[in-house]
Amino acid sequence: MSTLDTLIALGQSVWLDDLRRSFLTSERLRQLIAQGIRGVTTNPSIIHRAIAGTNEYDEQLEQLACAGQSAYQIYEALVLADVGQAADQLRPVWEESEGADGYVSLEVSPRLAHDTRGTIAQAQRLYSTLGRPNVMIEVPATPEGLPAIRALIAARVNVNATLLFSLQQYEDALEAYIAGLEDIAAVGGNVGGVASVASFLVSRIDAVVDDALDVLGRRELKGRAGVSKARVVYAHYQAVLEGDRWLALERLGARPQRPMWASTSVKNPAYPDTMYVDNLVGPGTVSTVPLATLDAFLDHGNPRATLAEGLDRARVHLSRLAELDLNFTDLGERLQRDGVSAFVDSFDALQDAIADRRIECADVGNGHQA
């Protein structure tokens, strides 16, 4: 049994936090699926690196540029082509898992993070355009994104609620999912077949908390906030699944919104490179990992159930941080704002890069025609 197969047996799925054209044309994604990868996540930064940082898209970009497509139209055409092909390659996983896994996750424009109606409209259009049941639309769980998540779930659009950094943000995202399912049930609809994950970004929490602990001279507390907070999130998830409100939906065929551990690469090279995978293994969860973290885990990871361990210690650790005035609600809001801003920067940089390449490729294309 492989390392990833062991995690599957323990109830956890591993998704790949990366996607680029060469993964699809070289059979790399199929090889990773054969190893046990169960899904794919993307974000504006990943897409920026793939398109602007390689020449893998030049041929299609040139064709679209010569056809007069705008930079955004080119961006969307390139991304949808990749997501569609990846979803097709993951379709057997989706079918075998009866819709639990096998998804490709694509984010709406981060410029819509504070626009509820715009998010709903674009998410529905992307989902409809792709036309595949194993696609998830990523929606930042901002105050404006939460009602969009509820509306999209009610419209039976699979959603990855992302940029979660605090227990309150996680609770709000889970509430939006459950409320969306209840909206379906209220009109006699079928709640089965709707899937969702809630992406909790663990390493970014440590990066900020560790900086604060350095200033406070409390270095002995470093490197544990992300895992501790994730364990508290998981305890809340388990409690909700045991409640009457969820059990009523479960009887109607509803599927739980699984916590997804994201941002699983270590930001501090002094930390073990698999710490955000090894310490967060538990049933009913997903871990999405970049290639380097996946390779490290396959090489020397520790695939055993660890998520439920040390919950009391996690709560004590978080209490000690609270005594130092490290408020995780405020911290979560700050990290979410910073996350949206970083994605907007990547999104805008990609639009600029496509615009530049569009001119270059159009010139080359015209030259070929001359």
Contacts in CASP RR format, 6 or more apart in sequence:
PFRMAT RR
TARGET T0000
AUTHOR 0000-0000-0000
METHOD contacts of the structure
MODEL  1
MSTLDTLIALGQSVWLDDLRRSFLTSERLRQLIAQGIRGVTTNPSIIHRA
IAGTNEYDEQLEQLACAGQSAYQIYEALVLADVGQAADQLRPVWEESEGA
DGYVSLEVSPRLAHDTRGTIAQAQRLYSTLGRPNVMIEVPATPEGLPAIR
ALIAARVNVNATLLFSLQQYEDALEAYIAGLEDIAAVGGNVGGVASVASF
LVSRIDAVVDDALDVLGRRELKGRAGVSKARVVYAHYQAVLEGDRWLALE
RLGARPQRPMWASTSVKNPAYPDTMYVDNLVGPGTVSTVPLATLDAFLDH
GNPRATLAEGLDRARVHLSRLAELDLNFTDLGERLQRDGVSAFVDSFDAL
QDAIADRRIECADVGNGHQA
1 9 0 8 1.000
2 35 0 8 1.000
2 36 0 8 1.000
2 298 0 8 1.000
3 297 0 8 1.000
3 298 0 8 1.000
3 301 0 8 1.000
3 303 0 8 1.000
4 14 0 8 1.000
4 35 0 8 1.000
4 36 0 8 1.000
4 37 0 8 1.000
4 298 0 8 1.000
4 303 0 8 1.000
5 36 0 8 1.000
6 303 0 8 1.000
7 13 0 8 1.000
7 14 0 8 1.000
7 281 0 8 1.000
7 287 0 8 1.000
7 303 0 8 1.000
8 36 0 8 1.000
8 38 0 8 1.000
10 281 0 8 1.000
10 282 0 8 1.000
10 283 0 8 1.000
10 303 0 8 1.000
10 304 0 8 1.000
10 305 0 8 1.000
11 282 0 8 1.000
11 283 0 8 1.000
11 284 0 8 1.000
11 285 0 8 1.000
12 281 0 8 1.000
12 282 0 8 1.000
12 283 0 8 1.000
12 284 0 8 1.000
12 285 0 8 1.000
12 286 0 8 1.000
12 287 0 8 1.000
13 38 0 8 1.000
13 39 0 8 1.000
13 100 0 8 1.000
13 101 0 8 1.000
13 285 0 8 1.000
13 286 0 8 1.000
13 287 0 8 1.000
14 36 0 8 1.000
14 37 0 8 1.000
14 38 0 8 1.000
14 277 0 8 1.000
14 286 0 8 1.000
14 287 0 8 1.000
14 288 0 8 1.000
14 289 0 8 1.000
14 294 0 8 1.000
14 297 0 8 1.000
15 37 0 8 1.000
15 38 0 8 1.000
15 39 0 8 1.000
15 40 0 8 1.000
15 41 0 8 1.000
15 101 0 8 1.000
15 103 0 8 1.000
15 105 0 8 1.000
15 260 0 8 1.000
15 286 0 8 1.000
15 287 0 8 1.000
15 288 0 8 1.000
15 289 0 8 1.000
16 29 0 8 1.000
16 32 0 8 1.000
16 37 0 8 1.000
16 39 0 8 1.000
16 40 0 8 1.000
16 41 0 8 1.000
16 288 0 8 1.000
16 289 0 8 1.000
16 290 0 8 1.000
16 291 0 8 1.000
16 294 0 8 1.000
17 40 0 8 1.000
17 41 0 8 1.000
17 42 0 8 1.000
17 46 0 8 1.000
17 262 0 8 1.000
17 264 0 8 1.000
17 288 0 8 1.000
17 289 0 8 1.000
17 290 0 8 1.000
18 40 0 8 1.000
18 42 0 8 1.000
18 46 0 8 1.000
18 290 0 8 1.000
18 291 0 8 1.000
19 29 0 8 1.000
19 40 0 8 1.000
19 42 0 8 1.000
19 46 0 8 1.000
19 47 0 8 1.000
19 50 0 8 1.000
19 82 0 8 1.000
19 83 0 8 1.000
19 86 0 8 1.000
19 104 0 8 1.000
20 49 0 8 1.000
20 50 0 8 1.000
20 54 0 8 1.000
20 56 0 8 1.000
20 82 0 8 1.000
21 50 0 8 1.000
21 54 0 8 1.000
21 56 0 8 1.000
21 57 0 8 1.000
21 82 0 8 1.000
22 28 0 8 1.000
22 54 0 8 1.000
22 56 0 8 1.000
23 29 0 8 1.000
23 32 0 8 1.000
23 86 0 8 1.000
24 82 0 8 1.000
24 85 0 8 1.000
24 86 0 8 1.000
24 89 0 8 1.000
25 56 0 8 1.000
29 37 0 8 1.000
29 40 0 8 1.000
29 86 0 8 1.000
29 89 0 8 1.000
29 90 0 8 1.000
30 89 0 8 1.000
32 294 0 8 1.000
33 89 0 8 1.000
33 90 0 8 1.000
33 92 0 8 1.000
33 93 0 8 1.000
35 298 0 8 1.000
37 294 0 8 1.000
38 90 0 8 1.000
38 93 0 8 1.000
38 97 0 8 1.000
38 101 0 8 1.000
38 102 0 8 1.000
38 286 0 8 1.000
39 90 0 8 1.000
39 93 0 8 1.000
39 101 0 8 1.000
39 102 0 8 1.000
39 103 0 8 1.000
39 104 0 8 1.000
39 105 0 8 1.000
40 86 0 8 1.000
40 90 0 8 1.000
40 103 0 8 1.000
40 104 0 8 1.000
40 105 0 8 1.000
41 104 0 8 1.000
41 105 0 8 1.000
41 138 0 8 1.000
41 160 0 8 1.000
41 199 0 8 1.000
41 260 0 8 1.000
41 262 0 8 1.000
41 288 0 8 1.000
42 79 0 8 1.000
42 83 0 8 1.000
42 104 0 8 1.000
42 105 0 8 1.000
42 106 0 8 1.000
42 107 0 8 1.000
42 138 0 8 1.000
43 107 0 8 1.000
43 138 0 8 1.000
43 162 0 8 1.000
43 343 0 8 1.000
43 346 0 8 1.000
44 107 0 8 1.000
44 110 0 8 1.000
44 343 0 8 1.000
44 344 0 8 1.000
44 346 0 8 1.000
44 347 0 8 1.000
44 350 0 8 1.000
45 342 0 8 1.000
45 343 0 8 1.000
45 346 0 8 1.000
47 79 0 8 1.000
47 346 0 8 1.000
47 350 0 8 1.000
48 346 0 8 1.000
48 347 0 8 1.000
48 349 0 8 1.000
48 350 0 8 1.000
48 353 0 8 1.000
50 56 0 8 1.000
50 57 0 8 1.000
50 82 0 8 1.000
51 57 0 8 1.000
51 75 0 8 1.000
51 78 0 8 1.000
51 350 0 8 1.000
51 353 0 8 1.000
51 354 0 8 1.000
52 349 0 8 1.000
52 350 0 8 1.000
52 353 0 8 1.000
52 354 0 8 1.000
52 357 0 8 1.000
57 78 0 8 1.000
58 357 0 8 1.000
58 361 0 8 1.000
60 77 0 8 1.000
60 78 0 8 1.000
60 81 0 8 1.000
61 74 0 8 1.000
61 78 0 8 1.000
61 354 0 8 1.000
61 357 0 8 1.000
61 358 0 8 1.000
61 361 0 8 1.000
62 361 0 8 1.000
62 362 0 8 1.000
62 364 0 8 1.000
62 365 0 8 1.000
64 73 0 8 1.000
64 74 0 8 1.000
64 77 0 8 1.000
64 78 0 8 1.000
64 358 0 8 1.000
65 74 0 8 1.000
65 357 0 8 1.000
65 358 0 8 1.000
65 359 0 8 1.000
65 361 0 8 1.000
65 362 0 8 1.000
65 365 0 8 1.000
66 361 0 8 1.000
66 362 0 8 1.000
66 365 0 8 1.000
66 366 0 8 1.000
68 362 0 8 1.000
69 77 0 8 1.000
69 358 0 8 1.000
71 351 0 8 1.000
71 352 0 8 1.000
71 354 0 8 1.000
71 355 0 8 1.000
71 358 0 8 1.000
72 351 0 8 1.000
74 354 0 8 1.000
74 358 0 8 1.000
75 350 0 8 1.000
75 351 0 8 1.000
75 354 0 8 1.000
79 106 0 8 1.000
80 126 0 8 1.000
80 129 0 8 1.000
80 130 0 8 1.000
83 104 0 8 1.000
83 106 0 8 1.000
83 130 0 8 1.000
83 135 0 8 1.000
84 104 0 8 1.000
84 130 0 8 1.000
84 132 0 8 1.000
84 135 0 8 1.000
86 104 0 8 1.000
87 102 0 8 1.000
87 103 0 8 1.000
87 104 0 8 1.000
87 130 0 8 1.000
87 132 0 8 1.000
87 134 0 8 1.000
87 135 0 8 1.000
88 132 0 8 1.000
90 102 0 8 1.000
90 103 0 8 1.000
90 104 0 8 1.000
90 134 0 8 1.000
91 102 0 8 1.000
91 132 0 8 1.000
91 134 0 8 1.000
93 101 0 8 1.000
93 102 0 8 1.000
94 101 0 8 1.000
94 102 0 8 1.000
94 103 0 8 1.000
94 133 0 8 1.000
94 134 0 8 1.000
99 133 0 8 1.000
99 134 0 8 1.000
99 193 0 8 1.000
99 195 0 8 1.000
99 255 0 8 1.000
100 195 0 8 1.000
100 255 0 8 1.000
101 286 0 8 1.000
102 134 0 8 1.000
103 134 0 8 1.000
103 135 0 8 1.000
103 136 0 8 1.000
103 158 0 8 1.000
103 195 0 8 1.000
104 134 0 8 1.000
104 135 0 8 1.000
104 136 0 8 1.000
105 135 0 8 1.000
105 136 0 8 1.000
105 137 0 8 1.000
105 138 0 8 1.000
105 160 0 8 1.000
105 197 0 8 1.000
106 126 0 8 1.000
106 130 0 8 1.000
106 135 0 8 1.000
106 136 0 8 1.000
106 137 0 8 1.000
106 138 0 8 1.000
107 137 0 8 1.000
107 138 0 8 1.000
107 139 0 8 1.000
107 140 0 8 1.000
107 160 0 8 1.000
107 162 0 8 1.000
107 343 0 8 1.000
108 119 0 8 1.000
108 122 0 8 1.000
108 123 0 8 1.000
108 126 0 8 1.000
108 137 0 8 1.000
108 138 0 8 1.000
108 139 0 8 1.000
109 122 0 8 1.000
109 347 0 8 1.000
110 140 0 8 1.000
110 340 0 8 1.000
110 343 0 8 1.000
110 344 0 8 1.000
110 346 0 8 1.000
110 347 0 8 1.000
111 344 0 8 1.000
111 347 0 8 1.000
112 118 0 8 1.000
112 119 0 8 1.000
112 122 0 8 1.000
113 119 0 8 1.000
113 140 0 8 1.000
113 142 0 8 1.000
113 144 0 8 1.000
113 145 0 8 1.000
113 340 0 8 1.000
113 343 0 8 1.000
113 344 0 8 1.000
114 142 0 8 1.000
114 143 0 8 1.000
114 144 0 8 1.000
114 145 0 8 1.000
114 340 0 8 1.000
115 144 0 8 1.000
116 144 0 8 1.000
116 145 0 8 1.000
116 147 0 8 1.000
116 148 0 8 1.000
116 151 0 8 1.000
118 148 0 8 1.000
119 139 0 8 1.000
119 144 0 8 1.000
119 145 0 8 1.000
119 148 0 8 1.000
120 148 0 8 1.000
120 151 0 8 1.000
120 152 0 8 1.000
123 137 0 8 1.000
123 139 0 8 1.000
123 148 0 8 1.000
123 152 0 8 1.000
123 157 0 8 1.000
123 159 0 8 1.000
124 152 0 8 1.000
124 155 0 8 1.000
124 157 0 8 1.000
126 135 0 8 1.000
126 137 0 8 1.000
127 135 0 8 1.000
127 137 0 8 1.000
127 157 0 8 1.000
127 158 0 8 1.000
133 158 0 8 1.000
135 158 0 8 1.000
136 158 0 8 1.000
136 159 0 8 1.000
136 160 0 8 1.000
136 195 0 8 1.000
136 196 0 8 1.000
136 197 0 8 1.000
137 152 0 8 1.000
137 157 0 8 1.000
137 158 0 8 1.000
137 159 0 8 1.000
137 160 0 8 1.000
138 159 0 8 1.000
138 160 0 8 1.000
138 162 0 8 1.000
138 199 0 8 1.000
139 145 0 8 1.000
139 148 0 8 1.000
139 149 0 8 1.000
139 152 0 8 1.000
139 159 0 8 1.000
139 160 0 8 1.000
139 161 0 8 1.000
139 162 0 8 1.000
140 162 0 8 1.000
140 163 0 8 1.000
140 336 0 8 1.000
140 339 0 8 1.000
140 340 0 8 1.000
140 343 0 8 1.000
141 149 0 8 1.000
141 161 0 8 1.000
141 162 0 8 1.000
141 163 0 8 1.000
141 164 0 8 1.000
141 169 0 8 1.000
141 172 0 8 1.000
141 173 0 8 1.000
141 176 0 8 1.000
141 198 0 8 1.000
141 336 0 8 1.000
142 163 0 8 1.000
142 336 0 8 1.000
142 340 0 8 1.000
146 172 0 8 1.000
146 173 0 8 1.000
146 175 0 8 1.000
146 176 0 8 1.000
147 176 0 8 1.000
149 159 0 8 1.000
149 161 0 8 1.000
149 173 0 8 1.000
149 176 0 8 1.000
149 177 0 8 1.000
150 176 0 8 1.000
150 177 0 8 1.000
150 179 0 8 1.000
150 180 0 8 1.000
150 183 0 8 1.000
151 180 0 8 1.000
152 159 0 8 1.000
153 159 0 8 1.000
153 176 0 8 1.000
153 177 0 8 1.000
153 179 0 8 1.000
153 180 0 8 1.000
153 181 0 8 1.000
153 183 0 8 1.000
153 184 0 8 1.000
153 194 0 8 1.000
153 196 0 8 1.000
154 180 0 8 1.000
154 181 0 8 1.000
154 183 0 8 1.000
154 184 0 8 1.000
156 184 0 8 1.000
156 193 0 8 1.000
156 194 0 8 1.000
158 194 0 8 1.000
158 195 0 8 1.000
158 196 0 8 1.000
159 177 0 8 1.000
159 196 0 8 1.000
160 196 0 8 1.000
160 197 0 8 1.000
160 198 0 8 1.000
160 199 0 8 1.000
160 260 0 8 1.000
161 173 0 8 1.000
161 176 0 8 1.000
161 177 0 8 1.000
161 196 0 8 1.000
161 197 0 8 1.000
161 198 0 8 1.000
161 199 0 8 1.000
161 257 0 8 1.000
162 199 0 8 1.000
162 201 0 8 1.000
162 262 0 8 1.000
163 169 0 8 1.000
163 199 0 8 1.000
163 201 0 8 1.000
163 335 0 8 1.000
163 336 0 8 1.000
163 339 0 8 1.000
163 340 0 8 1.000
164 170 0 8 1.000
164 173 0 8 1.000
164 198 0 8 1.000
164 199 0 8 1.000
164 200 0 8 1.000
164 201 0 8 1.000
164 336 0 8 1.000
165 200 0 8 1.000
165 201 0 8 1.000
165 204 0 8 1.000
165 205 0 8 1.000
165 328 0 8 1.000
165 331 0 8 1.000
165 332 0 8 1.000
165 335 0 8 1.000
165 336 0 8 1.000
166 229 0 8 1.000
166 328 0 8 1.000
166 329 0 8 1.000
166 331 0 8 1.000
166 332 0 8 1.000
166 333 0 8 1.000
167 229 0 8 1.000
167 232 0 8 1.000
167 233 0 8 1.000
167 236 0 8 1.000
167 328 0 8 1.000
168 329 0 8 1.000
169 332 0 8 1.000
169 336 0 8 1.000
170 198 0 8 1.000
170 200 0 8 1.000
170 233 0 8 1.000
170 236 0 8 1.000
170 259 0 8 1.000
171 236 0 8 1.000
173 198 0 8 1.000
173 257 0 8 1.000
174 198 0 8 1.000
174 236 0 8 1.000
174 237 0 8 1.000
174 240 0 8 1.000
174 257 0 8 1.000
177 196 0 8 1.000
177 198 0 8 1.000
177 257 0 8 1.000
178 240 0 8 1.000
178 245 0 8 1.000
178 246 0 8 1.000
178 249 0 8 1.000
178 257 0 8 1.000
181 191 0 8 1.000
181 194 0 8 1.000
181 249 0 8 1.000
181 254 0 8 1.000
182 249 0 8 1.000
184 190 0 8 1.000
184 191 0 8 1.000
184 194 0 8 1.000
185 191 0 8 1.000
185 249 0 8 1.000
185 252 0 8 1.000
191 249 0 8 1.000
191 252 0 8 1.000
191 253 0 8 1.000
191 254 0 8 1.000
192 252 0 8 1.000
192 253 0 8 1.000
192 254 0 8 1.000
192 255 0 8 1.000
193 255 0 8 1.000
194 254 0 8 1.000
194 255 0 8 1.000
195 255 0 8 1.000
196 255 0 8 1.000
196 257 0 8 1.000
196 258 0 8 1.000
197 257 0 8 1.000
197 258 0 8 1.000
197 259 0 8 1.000
197 260 0 8 1.000
197 286 0 8 1.000
198 257 0 8 1.000
198 258 0 8 1.000
198 259 0 8 1.000
198 260 0 8 1.000
199 260 0 8 1.000
199 262 0 8 1.000
199 288 0 8 1.000
200 229 0 8 1.000
200 230 0 8 1.000
200 233 0 8 1.000
200 259 0 8 1.000
200 260 0 8 1.000
200 261 0 8 1.000
200 262 0 8 1.000
201 262 0 8 1.000
201 263 0 8 1.000
201 335 0 8 1.000
202 226 0 8 1.000
202 227 0 8 1.000
202 229 0 8 1.000
202 230 0 8 1.000
202 261 0 8 1.000
202 262 0 8 1.000
202 263 0 8 1.000
202 264 0 8 1.000
202 276 0 8 1.000
202 280 0 8 1.000
203 226 0 8 1.000
203 263 0 8 1.000
203 264 0 8 1.000
203 265 0 8 1.000
203 266 0 8 1.000
203 267 0 8 1.000
203 276 0 8 1.000
204 263 0 8 1.000
204 267 0 8 1.000
204 335 0 8 1.000
205 225 0 8 1.000
205 226 0 8 1.000
205 229 0 8 1.000
205 331 0 8 1.000
205 335 0 8 1.000
206 222 0 8 1.000
206 223 0 8 1.000
206 224 0 8 1.000
206 225 0 8 1.000
206 226 0 8 1.000
206 267 0 8 1.000
206 268 0 8 1.000
207 267 0 8 1.000
207 268 0 8 1.000
208 331 0 8 1.000
208 334 0 8 1.000
208 335 0 8 1.000
209 222 0 8 1.000
209 223 0 8 1.000
209 225 0 8 1.000
209 226 0 8 1.000
209 321 0 8 1.000
209 326 0 8 1.000
209 331 0 8 1.000
210 222 0 8 1.000
210 223 0 8 1.000
210 225 0 8 1.000
210 268 0 8 1.000
212 324 0 8 1.000
212 326 0 8 1.000
213 219 0 8 1.000
213 221 0 8 1.000
213 222 0 8 1.000
213 324 0 8 1.000
214 222 0 8 1.000
216 324 0 8 1.000
218 324 0 8 1.000
221 317 0 8 1.000
221 320 0 8 1.000
221 321 0 8 1.000
221 324 0 8 1.000
223 268 0 8 1.000
223 271 0 8 1.000
224 314 0 8 1.000
224 317 0 8 1.000
225 317 0 8 1.000
225 318 0 8 1.000
225 321 0 8 1.000
225 326 0 8 1.000
226 276 0 8 1.000
227 275 0 8 1.000
227 276 0 8 1.000
227 279 0 8 1.000
227 280 0 8 1.000
227 314 0 8 1.000
228 313 0 8 1.000
228 314 0 8 1.000
228 315 0 8 1.000
228 317 0 8 1.000
228 318 0 8 1.000
229 314 0 8 1.000
229 318 0 8 1.000
229 328 0 8 1.000
230 259 0 8 1.000
230 261 0 8 1.000
230 280 0 8 1.000
230 307 0 8 1.000
231 280 0 8 1.000
231 307 0 8 1.000
231 308 0 8 1.000
231 310 0 8 1.000
231 311 0 8 1.000
231 314 0 8 1.000
232 311 0 8 1.000
232 314 0 8 1.000
232 315 0 8 1.000
232 318 0 8 1.000
233 259 0 8 1.000
234 259 0 8 1.000
234 282 0 8 1.000
234 285 0 8 1.000
234 307 0 8 1.000
234 308 0 8 1.000
235 311 0 8 1.000
237 256 0 8 1.000
237 259 0 8 1.000
240 246 0 8 1.000
241 250 0 8 1.000
241 256 0 8 1.000
246 254 0 8 1.000
246 256 0 8 1.000
250 256 0 8 1.000
256 284 0 8 1.000
258 284 0 8 1.000
258 285 0 8 1.000
258 286 0 8 1.000
259 284 0 8 1.000
259 285 0 8 1.000
259 286 0 8 1.000
260 285 0 8 1.000
260 286 0 8 1.000
260 287 0 8 1.000
260 288 0 8 1.000
261 276 0 8 1.000
261 277 0 8 1.000
261 280 0 8 1.000
261 285 0 8 1.000
261 286 0 8 1.000
261 287 0 8 1.000
261 288 0 8 1.000
262 288 0 8 1.000
263 276 0 8 1.000
264 276 0 8 1.000
264 277 0 8 1.000
264 287 0 8 1.000
264 288 0 8 1.000
264 289 0 8 1.000
264 290 0 8 1.000
264 293 0 8 1.000
265 273 0 8 1.000
265 276 0 8 1.000
265 289 0 8 1.000
265 290 0 8 1.000
265 292 0 8 1.000
265 293 0 8 1.000
266 272 0 8 1.000
266 273 0 8 1.000
266 275 0 8 1.000
266 276 0 8 1.000
272 278 0 8 1.000
273 292 0 8 1.000
273 293 0 8 1.000
273 296 0 8 1.000
274 293 0 8 1.000
274 296 0 8 1.000
274 297 0 8 1.000
274 300 0 8 1.000
274 301 0 8 1.000
274 302 0 8 1.000
276 287 0 8 1.000
276 293 0 8 1.000
277 287 0 8 1.000
277 289 0 8 1.000
277 293 0 8 1.000
277 297 0 8 1.000
277 301 0 8 1.000
278 297 0 8 1.000
278 301 0 8 1.000
278 302 0 8 1.000
278 306 0 8 1.000
279 306 0 8 1.000
279 307 0 8 1.000
280 287 0 8 1.000
280 306 0 8 1.000
280 307 0 8 1.000
281 287 0 8 1.000
281 303 0 8 1.000
281 304 0 8 1.000
281 305 0 8 1.000
281 306 0 8 1.000
281 307 0 8 1.000
282 305 0 8 1.000
282 306 0 8 1.000
282 307 0 8 1.000
282 308 0 8 1.000
283 305 0 8 1.000
285 307 0 8 1.000
289 297 0 8 1.000
318 328 0 8 1.000
321 328 0 8 1.000
322 328 0 8 1.000
END
